């Protein structure tokens, strides 16, 4: 069996990652078209939207957060 060059292996891994990303993106579009996923994704970089953030009990309503 012939040995593979590291460049070839890296190229193959990059292509596979791109293919998987494309498939995930298409699946998400298909789910959106069927109404299974909301049209807008409110999270940014995995963070909760501001509406879902809960403050600790030690912060009074209307008090500045600093």
PyMOL Python script that loads the backbone (N, CA, C, O; Angstrom):
from pymol import cmd

cmd.read_pdbstr("""\
ATOM      1  N   UNK A   1       0.850  -1.173   0.000  1.00  0.00           N
ATOM      2  CA  UNK A   1       0.000   0.000   0.000  1.00  0.00           C
ATOM      3  C   UNK A   1       0.898   1.239   0.000  1.00  0.00           C
ATOM      4  O   UNK A   1       1.877   1.315   0.742  1.00  0.00           O
ATOM      5  N   UNK A   2       0.551   2.179  -0.825  1.00  0.00           N
ATOM      6  CA  UNK A   2       1.343   3.398  -0.943  1.00  0.00           C
ATOM      7  C   UNK A   2       1.084   4.317   0.249  1.00  0.00           C
ATOM      8  O   UNK A   2      -0.030   4.392   0.769  1.00  0.00           O
ATOM      9  N   UNK A   3       2.134   5.008   0.665  1.00  0.00           N
ATOM     10  CA  UNK A   3       1.960   5.969   1.765  1.00  0.00           C
ATOM     11  C   UNK A   3       1.354   7.253   1.209  1.00  0.00           C
ATOM     12  O   UNK A   3       1.540   7.596   0.042  1.00  0.00           O
ATOM     13  N   UNK A   4       0.639   7.938   2.062  1.00  0.00           N
ATOM     14  CA  UNK A   4       0.000   9.182   1.630  1.00  0.00           C
ATOM     15  C   UNK A   4       0.772  10.362   2.163  1.00  0.00           C
ATOM     16  O   UNK A   4       1.285  10.348   3.282  1.00  0.00           O
ATOM     17  N   UNK A   5       0.840  11.371   1.343  1.00  0.00           N
ATOM     18  CA  UNK A   5       1.528  12.596   1.746  1.00  0.00           C
ATOM     19  C   UNK A   5       0.670  13.358   2.748  1.00  0.00           C
ATOM     20  O   UNK A   5      -0.557  13.331   2.649  1.00  0.00           O
ATOM     21  N   UNK A   6       1.286  14.031   3.706  1.00  0.00           N
ATOM     22  CA  UNK A   6       0.510  14.804   4.685  1.00  0.00           C
ATOM     23  C   UNK A   6      -0.367  15.864   4.025  1.00  0.00           C
ATOM     24  O   UNK A   6      -1.461  16.155   4.508  1.00  0.00           O
ATOM     25  N   UNK A   7       0.111  16.444   2.919  1.00  0.00           N
ATOM     26  CA  UNK A   7      -0.675  17.462   2.226  1.00  0.00           C
ATOM     27  C   UNK A   7      -1.967  16.860   1.673  1.00  0.00           C
ATOM     28  O   UNK A   7      -3.017  17.502   1.702  1.00  0.00           O
ATOM     29  N   UNK A   8      -1.887  15.635   1.174  1.00  0.00           N
ATOM     30  CA  UNK A   8      -3.053  14.966   0.617  1.00  0.00           C
ATOM     31  C   UNK A   8      -4.065  14.673   1.717  1.00  0.00           C
ATOM     32  O   UNK A   8      -5.269  14.849   1.534  1.00  0.00           O
ATOM     33  N   UNK A   9      -3.564  14.228   2.849  1.00  0.00           N
ATOM     34  CA  UNK A   9      -4.444  13.919   3.975  1.00  0.00           C
ATOM     35  C   UNK A   9      -5.131  15.187   4.461  1.00  0.00           C
ATOM     36  O   UNK A   9      -6.334  15.174   4.723  1.00  0.00           O
ATOM     37  N   UNK A  10      -4.389  16.275   4.586  1.00  0.00           N
ATOM     38  CA  UNK A  10      -4.962  17.543   5.037  1.00  0.00           C
ATOM     39  C   UNK A  10      -6.017  18.039   4.051  1.00  0.00           C
ATOM     40  O   UNK A  10      -7.080  18.513   4.451  1.00  0.00           O
ATOM     41  N   UNK A  11      -5.712  17.925   2.764  1.00  0.00           N
ATOM     42  CA  UNK A  11      -6.661  18.366   1.740  1.00  0.00           C
ATOM     43  C   UNK A  11      -7.955  17.553   1.821  1.00  0.00           C
ATOM     44  O   UNK A  11      -9.048  18.108   1.713  1.00  0.00           O
ATOM     45  N   UNK A  12      -7.829  16.257   2.008  1.00  0.00           N
ATOM     46  CA  UNK A  12      -8.994  15.387   2.100  1.00  0.00           C
ATOM     47  C   UNK A  12      -9.838  15.746   3.336  1.00  0.00           C
ATOM     48  O   UNK A  12     -11.067  15.755   3.269  1.00  0.00           O
ATOM     49  N   UNK A  13      -9.176  16.039   4.458  1.00  0.00           N
ATOM     50  CA  UNK A  13      -9.901  16.414   5.670  1.00  0.00           C
ATOM     51  C   UNK A  13     -10.631  17.739   5.495  1.00  0.00           C
ATOM     52  O   UNK A  13     -11.763  17.886   5.955  1.00  0.00           O
ATOM     53  N   UNK A  14      -9.998  18.703   4.836  1.00  0.00           N
ATOM     54  CA  UNK A  14     -10.644  19.995   4.582  1.00  0.00           C
ATOM     55  C   UNK A  14     -11.863  19.824   3.688  1.00  0.00           C
ATOM     56  O   UNK A  14     -12.913  20.415   3.940  1.00  0.00           O
ATOM     57  N   UNK A  15     -11.721  19.018   2.648  1.00  0.00           N
ATOM     58  CA  UNK A  15     -12.839  18.776   1.742  1.00  0.00           C
ATOM     59  C   UNK A  15     -14.000  18.117   2.481  1.00  0.00           C
ATOM     60  O   UNK A  15     -15.162  18.466   2.270  1.00  0.00           O
ATOM     61  N   UNK A  16     -13.675  17.158   3.352  1.00  0.00           N
ATOM     62  CA  UNK A  16     -14.704  16.469   4.119  1.00  0.00           C
ATOM     63  C   UNK A  16     -15.412  17.444   5.062  1.00  0.00           C
ATOM     64  O   UNK A  16     -16.634  17.392   5.202  1.00  0.00           O
ATOM     65  N   UNK A  17     -14.654  18.330   5.706  1.00  0.00           N
ATOM     66  CA  UNK A  17     -15.246  19.318   6.615  1.00  0.00           C
ATOM     67  C   UNK A  17     -16.163  20.260   5.851  1.00  0.00           C
ATOM     68  O   UNK A  17     -17.252  20.586   6.324  1.00  0.00           O
ATOM     69  N   UNK A  18     -15.732  20.701   4.671  1.00  0.00           N
ATOM     70  CA  UNK A  18     -16.572  21.586   3.848  1.00  0.00           C
ATOM     71  C   UNK A  18     -17.861  20.881   3.431  1.00  0.00           C
ATOM     72  O   UNK A  18     -18.940  21.471   3.454  1.00  0.00           O
ATOM     73  N   UNK A  19     -17.733  19.617   3.051  1.00  0.00           N
ATOM     74  CA  UNK A  19     -18.891  18.844   2.619  1.00  0.00           C
ATOM     75  C   UNK A  19     -19.887  18.697   3.775  1.00  0.00           C
ATOM     76  O   UNK A  19     -21.091  18.862   3.579  1.00  0.00           O
ATOM     77  N   UNK A  20     -19.389  18.388   4.972  1.00  0.00           N
ATOM     78  CA  UNK A  20     -20.268  18.229   6.131  1.00  0.00           C
ATOM     79  C   UNK A  20     -20.937  19.554   6.496  1.00  0.00           C
ATOM     80  O   UNK A  20     -22.114  19.571   6.857  1.00  0.00           O
ATOM     81  N   UNK A  21     -20.204  20.658   6.406  1.00  0.00           N
ATOM     82  CA  UNK A  21     -20.782  21.967   6.711  1.00  0.00           C
ATOM     83  C   UNK A  21     -21.892  22.294   5.718  1.00  0.00           C
ATOM     84  O   UNK A  21     -22.953  22.788   6.098  1.00  0.00           O
ATOM     85  N   UNK A  22     -21.635  22.011   4.439  1.00  0.00           N
ATOM     86  CA  UNK A  22     -22.627  22.261   3.398  1.00  0.00           C
ATOM     87  C   UNK A  22     -23.887  21.431   3.658  1.00  0.00           C
ATOM     88  O   UNK A  22     -25.004  21.923   3.492  1.00  0.00           O
ATOM     89  N   UNK A  23     -23.703  20.165   4.069  1.00  0.00           N
ATOM     90  CA  UNK A  23     -24.847  19.296   4.343  1.00  0.00           C
ATOM     91  C   UNK A  23     -25.645  19.792   5.548  1.00  0.00           C
ATOM     92  O   UNK A  23     -26.875  19.774   5.521  1.00  0.00           O
ATOM     93  N   UNK A  24     -24.951  20.239   6.619  1.00  0.00           N
ATOM     94  CA  UNK A  24     -25.648  20.778   7.790  1.00  0.00           C
ATOM     95  C   UNK A  24     -26.434  22.024   7.418  1.00  0.00           C
ATOM     96  O   UNK A  24     -27.569  22.208   7.859  1.00  0.00           O
ATOM     97  N   UNK A  25     -25.821  22.881   6.599  1.00  0.00           N
ATOM     98  CA  UNK A  25     -26.478  24.119   6.188  1.00  0.00           C
ATOM     99  C   UNK A  25     -27.728  23.811   5.368  1.00  0.00           C
ATOM    100  O   UNK A  25     -28.767  24.443   5.559  1.00  0.00           O
ATOM    101  N   UNK A  26     -27.632  22.843   4.458  1.00  0.00           N
ATOM    102  CA  UNK A  26     -28.773  22.471   3.629  1.00  0.00           C
ATOM    103  C   UNK A  26     -29.868  21.841   4.482  1.00  0.00           C
ATOM    104  O   UNK A  26     -31.050  22.101   4.255  1.00  0.00           O
ATOM    105  N   UNK A  27     -29.496  21.024   5.452  1.00  0.00           N
ATOM    106  CA  UNK A  27     -30.491  20.410   6.339  1.00  0.00           C
ATOM    107  C   UNK A  27     -31.211  21.481   7.140  1.00  0.00           C
ATOM    108  O   UNK A  27     -32.419  21.387   7.358  1.00  0.00           O
ATOM    109  N   UNK A  28     -30.482  22.495   7.577  1.00  0.00           N
ATOM    110  CA  UNK A  28     -31.094  23.587   8.330  1.00  0.00           C
ATOM    111  C   UNK A  28     -32.066  24.363   7.445  1.00  0.00           C
ATOM    112  O   UNK A  28     -33.149  24.743   7.892  1.00  0.00           O
ATOM    113  N   UNK A  29     -31.680  24.600   6.186  1.00  0.00           N
ATOM    114  CA  UNK A  29     -32.572  25.293   5.252  1.00  0.00           C
ATOM    115  C   UNK A  29     -33.832  24.472   5.002  1.00  0.00           C
ATOM    116  O   UNK A  29     -34.935  25.016   4.953  1.00  0.00           O
ATOM    117  N   UNK A  30     -33.666  23.165   4.846  1.00  0.00           N
ATOM    118  CA  UNK A  30     -34.814  22.290   4.604  1.00  0.00           C
ATOM    119  C   UNK A  30     -35.756  22.301   5.804  1.00  0.00           C
ATOM    120  O   UNK A  30     -36.975  22.351   5.641  1.00  0.00           O
ATOM    121  N   UNK A  31     -35.183  22.253   7.019  1.00  0.00           N
ATOM    122  CA  UNK A  31     -36.008  22.268   8.233  1.00  0.00           C
ATOM    123  C   UNK A  31     -36.758  23.582   8.343  1.00  0.00           C
ATOM    124  O   UNK A  31     -37.925  23.609   8.736  1.00  0.00           O
ATOM    125  N   UNK A  32     -36.087  24.672   7.997  1.00  0.00           N
ATOM    126  CA  UNK A  32     -36.743  25.983   8.033  1.00  0.00           C
ATOM    127  C   UNK A  32     -37.907  26.030   7.049  1.00  0.00           C
ATOM    128  O   UNK A  32     -38.969  26.573   7.357  1.00  0.00           O
ATOM    129  N   UNK A  33     -37.702  25.460   5.866  1.00  0.00           N
ATOM    130  CA  UNK A  33     -38.747  25.465   4.848  1.00  0.00           C
ATOM    131  C   UNK A  33     -39.970  24.672   5.313  1.00  0.00           C
ATOM    132  O   UNK A  33     -41.097  24.990   4.934  1.00  0.00           O
ATOM    133  N   UNK A  34     -39.750  23.643   6.130  1.00  0.00           N
ATOM    134  CA  UNK A  34     -40.847  22.841   6.657  1.00  0.00           C
ATOM    135  C   UNK A  34     -41.458  23.451   7.913  1.00  0.00           C
ATOM    136  O   UNK A  34     -42.461  22.952   8.424  1.00  0.00           O
ATOM    137  N   UNK A  35     -40.859  24.524   8.409  1.00  0.00           N
ATOM    138  CA  UNK A  35     -41.379  25.198   9.587  1.00  0.00           C
ATOM    139  C   UNK A  35     -40.933  24.568  10.891  1.00  0.00           C
ATOM    140  O   UNK A  35     -41.497  24.884  11.938  1.00  0.00           O
ATOM    141  N   UNK A  36     -39.946  23.691  10.868  1.00  0.00           N
ATOM    142  CA  UNK A  36     -39.483  23.025  12.082  1.00  0.00           C
ATOM    143  C   UNK A  36     -38.549  23.905  12.912  1.00  0.00           C
ATOM    144  O   UNK A  36     -38.442  23.723  14.124  1.00  0.00           O
ATOM    145  N   UNK A  37     -37.876  24.853  12.269  1.00  0.00           N
ATOM    146  CA  UNK A  37     -36.916  25.722  12.938  1.00  0.00           C
ATOM    147  C   UNK A  37     -37.356  27.158  12.703  1.00  0.00           C
ATOM    148  O   UNK A  37     -37.760  27.493  11.589  1.00  0.00           O
ATOM    149  N   UNK A  38     -37.291  28.020  13.718  1.00  0.00           N
ATOM    150  CA  UNK A  38     -37.670  29.421  13.492  1.00  0.00           C
ATOM    151  C   UNK A  38     -36.813  30.061  12.398  1.00  0.00           C
ATOM    152  O   UNK A  38     -35.656  29.687  12.208  1.00  0.00           O
ATOM    153  N   UNK A  39     -37.382  31.014  11.691  1.00  0.00           N
ATOM    154  CA  UNK A  39     -36.687  31.647  10.570  1.00  0.00           C
ATOM    155  C   UNK A  39     -35.474  32.439  11.019  1.00  0.00           C
ATOM    156  O   UNK A  39     -34.510  32.573  10.266  1.00  0.00           O
ATOM    157  N   UNK A  40     -35.508  32.969  12.242  1.00  0.00           N
ATOM    158  CA  UNK A  40     -34.360  33.726  12.737  1.00  0.00           C
ATOM    159  C   UNK A  40     -33.742  32.995  13.909  1.00  0.00           C
ATOM    160  O   UNK A  40     -34.447  32.476  14.775  1.00  0.00           O
ATOM    161  N   UNK A  41     -32.446  32.958  13.929  1.00  0.00           N
ATOM    162  CA  UNK A  41     -31.722  32.340  15.030  1.00  0.00           C
ATOM    163  C   UNK A  41     -31.293  33.459  15.958  1.00  0.00           C
ATOM    164  O   UNK A  41     -30.468  34.295  15.590  1.00  0.00           O
ATOM    165  N   UNK A  42     -31.851  33.478  17.163  1.00  0.00           N
ATOM    166  CA  UNK A  42     -31.614  34.585  18.076  1.00  0.00           C
ATOM    167  C   UNK A  42     -30.281  34.491  18.805  1.00  0.00           C
ATOM    168  O   UNK A  42     -29.851  35.459  19.431  1.00  0.00           O
ATOM    169  N   UNK A  43     -29.632  33.355  18.734  1.00  0.00           N
ATOM    170  CA  UNK A  43     -28.367  33.229  19.441  1.00  0.00           C
ATOM    171  C   UNK A  43     -27.228  33.743  18.573  1.00  0.00           C
ATOM    172  O   UNK A  43     -27.266  33.638  17.347  1.00  0.00           O
ATOM    173  N   UNK A  44     -26.224  34.296  19.223  1.00  0.00           N
ATOM    174  CA  UNK A  44     -25.045  34.784  18.537  1.00  0.00           C
ATOM    175  C   UNK A  44     -23.847  34.105  19.176  1.00  0.00           C
ATOM    176  O   UNK A  44     -23.604  34.274  20.371  1.00  0.00           O
ATOM    177  N   UNK A  45     -23.109  33.354  18.412  1.00  0.00           N
ATOM    178  CA  UNK A  45     -21.934  32.646  18.910  1.00  0.00           C
ATOM    179  C   UNK A  45     -22.255  31.801  20.140  1.00  0.00           C
ATOM    180  O   UNK A  45     -21.457  31.736  21.075  1.00  0.00           O
ATOM    181  N   UNK A  46     -23.413  31.158  20.142  1.00  0.00           N
ATOM    182  CA  UNK A  46     -23.772  30.276  21.231  1.00  0.00           C
ATOM    183  C   UNK A  46     -24.237  30.969  22.496  1.00  0.00           C
ATOM    184  O   UNK A  46     -24.446  30.308  23.513  1.00  0.00           O
ATOM    185  N   UNK A  47     -24.406  32.281  22.463  1.00  0.00           N
ATOM    186  CA  UNK A  47     -24.853  33.019  23.641  1.00  0.00           C
ATOM    187  C   UNK A  47     -26.368  33.132  23.633  1.00  0.00           C
ATOM    188  O   UNK A  47     -26.999  33.093  22.576  1.00  0.00           O
ATOM    189  N   UNK A  48     -26.939  33.269  24.806  1.00  0.00           N
ATOM    190  CA  UNK A  48     -28.386  33.442  24.917  1.00  0.00           C
ATOM    191  C   UNK A  48     -28.791  34.832  24.477  1.00  0.00           C
ATOM    192  O   UNK A  48     -28.038  35.785  24.677  1.00  0.00           O
ATOM    193  N   UNK A  49     -29.968  34.969  23.879  1.00  0.00           N
ATOM    194  CA  UNK A  49     -30.464  36.312  23.577  1.00  0.00           C
ATOM    195  C   UNK A  49     -30.705  37.067  24.881  1.00  0.00           C
ATOM    196  O   UNK A  49     -30.898  36.451  25.929  1.00  0.00           O
ATOM    197  N   UNK A  50     -30.696  38.365  24.822  1.00  0.00           N
ATOM    198  CA  UNK A  50     -30.847  39.172  26.029  1.00  0.00           C
ATOM    199  C   UNK A  50     -32.157  38.902  26.753  1.00  0.00           C
ATOM    200  O   UNK A  50     -32.212  39.027  27.977  1.00  0.00           O
ATOM    201  N   UNK A  51     -33.208  38.539  26.038  1.00  0.00           N
ATOM    202  CA  UNK A  51     -34.499  38.268  26.665  1.00  0.00           C
ATOM    203  C   UNK A  51     -34.425  37.064  27.601  1.00  0.00           C
ATOM    204  O   UNK A  51     -35.187  36.987  28.565  1.00  0.00           O
ATOM    205  N   UNK A  52     -33.517  36.121  27.331  1.00  0.00           N
ATOM    206  CA  UNK A  52     -33.427  34.899  28.114  1.00  0.00           C
ATOM    207  C   UNK A  52     -32.416  34.982  29.251  1.00  0.00           C
ATOM    208  O   UNK A  52     -32.291  34.035  30.028  1.00  0.00           O
ATOM    209  N   UNK A  53     -31.697  36.084  29.365  1.00  0.00           N
ATOM    210  CA  UNK A  53     -30.711  36.244  30.419  1.00  0.00           C
ATOM    211  C   UNK A  53     -31.427  36.617  31.706  1.00  0.00           C
ATOM    212  O   UNK A  53     -32.236  37.545  31.734  1.00  0.00           O
ATOM    213  N   UNK A  54     -31.123  35.892  32.763  1.00  0.00           N
ATOM    214  CA  UNK A  54     -31.757  36.181  34.038  1.00  0.00           C
ATOM    215  C   UNK A  54     -30.729  36.775  34.984  1.00  0.00           C
ATOM    216  O   UNK A  54     -29.608  36.280  35.104  1.00  0.00           O
ATOM    217  N   UNK A  55     -31.129  37.829  35.644  1.00  0.00           N
ATOM    218  CA  UNK A  55     -30.249  38.496  36.590  1.00  0.00           C
ATOM    219  C   UNK A  55     -30.363  37.831  37.947  1.00  0.00           C
ATOM    220  O   UNK A  55     -31.377  37.213  38.271  1.00  0.00           O
ATOM    221  N   UNK A  56     -29.315  37.964  38.729  1.00  0.00           N
ATOM    222  CA  UNK A  56     -29.348  37.450  40.091  1.00  0.00           C
ATOM    223  C   UNK A  56     -30.324  38.240  40.936  1.00  0.00           C
ATOM    224  O   UNK A  56     -30.713  39.346  40.562  1.00  0.00           O
ATOM    225  N   UNK A  57     -30.722  37.693  42.061  1.00  0.00           N
ATOM    226  CA  UNK A  57     -31.708  38.350  42.915  1.00  0.00           C
ATOM    227  C   UNK A  57     -31.149  39.571  43.622  1.00  0.00           C
ATOM    228  O   UNK A  57     -31.914  40.350  44.189  1.00  0.00           O
ATOM    229  N   UNK A  58     -29.820  39.761  43.604  1.00  0.00           N
ATOM    230  CA  UNK A  58     -29.239  40.888  44.305  1.00  0.00           C
ATOM    231  C   UNK A  58     -29.296  42.178  43.485  1.00  0.00           C
ATOM    232  O   UNK A  58     -28.878  43.229  43.970  1.00  0.00           O
ATOM    233  N   UNK A  59     -29.805  42.117  42.252  1.00  0.00           N
ATOM    234  CA  UNK A  59     -29.917  43.304  41.416  1.00  0.00           C
ATOM    235  C   UNK A  59     -31.383  43.731  41.397  1.00  0.00           C
ATOM    236  O   UNK A  59     -32.261  42.971  40.989  1.00  0.00           O
ATOM    237  N   UNK A  60     -31.627  44.952  41.844  1.00  0.00           N
ATOM    238  CA  UNK A  60     -32.991  45.465  41.875  1.00  0.00           C
ATOM    239  C   UNK A  60     -33.410  45.901  40.481  1.00  0.00           C
ATOM    240  O   UNK A  60     -32.576  46.292  39.664  1.00  0.00           O
ATOM    241  N   UNK A  61     -34.708  45.833  40.215  1.00  0.00           N
ATOM    242  CA  UNK A  61     -35.238  46.251  38.930  1.00  0.00           C
ATOM    243  C   UNK A  61     -35.001  47.749  38.756  1.00  0.00           C
ATOM    244  O   UNK A  61     -35.287  48.538  39.657  1.00  0.00           O
ATOM    245  N   UNK A  62     -34.483  48.134  37.604  1.00  0.00           N
ATOM    246  CA  UNK A  62     -34.229  49.524  37.313  1.00  0.00           C
ATOM    247  C   UNK A  62     -32.888  50.029  37.824  1.00  0.00           C
ATOM    248  O   UNK A  62     -32.499  51.158  37.529  1.00  0.00           O
ATOM    249  N   UNK A  63     -32.182  49.206  38.585  1.00  0.00           N
ATOM    250  CA  UNK A  63     -30.871  49.599  39.100  1.00  0.00           C
ATOM    251  C   UNK A  63     -29.813  49.375  38.022  1.00  0.00           C
ATOM    252  O   UNK A  63     -29.844  48.350  37.342  1.00  0.00           O
ATOM    253  N   UNK A  64     -28.867  50.320  37.849  1.00  0.00           N
ATOM    254  CA  UNK A  64     -27.842  50.132  36.836  1.00  0.00           C
ATOM    255  C   UNK A  64     -26.973  48.907  37.137  1.00  0.00           C
ATOM    256  O   UNK A  64     -26.716  48.584  38.297  1.00  0.00           O
ATOM    257  N   UNK A  65     -26.525  48.233  36.075  1.00  0.00           N
ATOM    258  CA  UNK A  65     -25.740  47.017  36.238  1.00  0.00           C
ATOM    259  C   UNK A  65     -24.255  47.266  36.395  1.00  0.00           C
ATOM    260  O   UNK A  65     -23.513  46.340  36.724  1.00  0.00           O
ATOM    261  N   UNK A  66     -23.799  48.485  36.172  1.00  0.00           N
ATOM    262  CA  UNK A  66     -22.380  48.885  36.229  1.00  0.00           C
ATOM    263  C   UNK A  66     -21.625  48.316  35.091  1.00  0.00           C
ATOM    264  O   UNK A  66     -20.421  48.544  34.973  1.00  0.00           O
TER     265      UNK A  66
END
""", "prot")
cmd.dss("prot")
cmd.show_as("cartoon", "prot")
cmd.util.cbc("prot")
cmd.orient("prot")
